[in-house]
Amino acid sequence: MLPYISEFIATLLLIGAVAFAKSPVLVVAAFAVAITIGTDLNPAVTLYKFFSGKVSKMTALYFVVAQLLAGLSVGLFSKF
């Protein structure tokens, strides 16, 4: 469960930093944190890992759902 939560948080931080940052330094910092904890950050990367046999079908599904929910959350928050 923890990898999926960390995937959601890292993707949320990166997309939020890109959407709301006034400085590219914040984007780089968010990206560095996300890479350090080992997230994919992108459904395309997760699908590549699935098709190359590095992750199971359920793991890939949970990662993609977490990534999409993070993007949706930032999109909804930025509307207000």
C-alpha positions in Angstrom: 0.0 0.0 0.0 2.8 2.4 0.8 4.3 2.4 -2.8 0.9 3.4 -4.2 0.5 6.2 -1.7 4.1 7.5 -2.3 3.3 7.3 -6.1 0.3 9.5 -5.6 2.1 12.0 -3.3 5.1 12.3 -5.6 3.0 12.7 -8.7 0.8 15.2 -6.9 3.9 17.2 -5.8 5.4 17.3 -9.2 2.3 18.2 -11.1 1.5 20.8 -8.4 4.9 22.3 -8.6 4.6 22.6 -12.4 1.1 24.0 -12.2 1.7 26.6 -9.4 5.4 27.2 -9.3 6.8 30.7 -9.9 10.3 29.3 -10.1 11.9 26.4 -12.0 13.9 25.6 -8.9 10.7 24.3 -7.2 10.0 22.0 -10.2 13.5 20.6 -10.1 13.2 20.1 -6.3 9.9 18.3 -6.7 11.3 16.1 -9.5 14.4 15.3 -7.3 12.2 14.2 -4.4 10.1 12.0 -6.7 13.1 10.3 -8.2 14.7 9.8 -4.9 11.7 7.8 -3.5 11.6 5.8 -6.7 8.3 6.6 -8.3 7.4 6.4 -12.0 5.5 9.7 -12.2 4.0 8.8 -15.6 1.5 6.2 -16.7 3.6 5.7 -19.9 6.6 4.6 -17.8 4.4 2.3 -15.7 2.9 0.7 -18.8 6.4 0.2 -20.2 7.4 -1.6 -17.0 4.3 -3.7 -17.3 4.8 -4.7 -20.9 8.5 -5.4 -20.3 7.5 -7.7 -17.4 9.1 -5.7 -14.6 5.8 -5.2 -12.7 2.6 -7.3 -12.4 -0.7 -6.3 -13.9 -2.2 -5.3 -10.5 0.8 -3.2 -9.5 0.7 -1.4 -12.9 -3.0 -0.8 -12.5 -2.6 0.6 -9.0 0.2 2.9 -10.1 -1.7 4.2 -13.1 -4.8 4.8 -10.9 -2.6 6.7 -8.3 -1.0 8.8 -11.0 -4.3 9.7 -12.7 -5.9 10.5 -9.3 -3.0 12.8 -8.5 -3.4 14.6 -11.8 -7.1 14.9 -11.3 -6.6 16.3 -7.8 -4.3 19.0 -9.0 -6.6 19.8 -11.8 -9.6 20.2 -9.5 -7.6 22.2 -7.0 -6.3 24.6 -9.6 -9.9 25.4 -10.7 -10.5 27.2 -7.4 
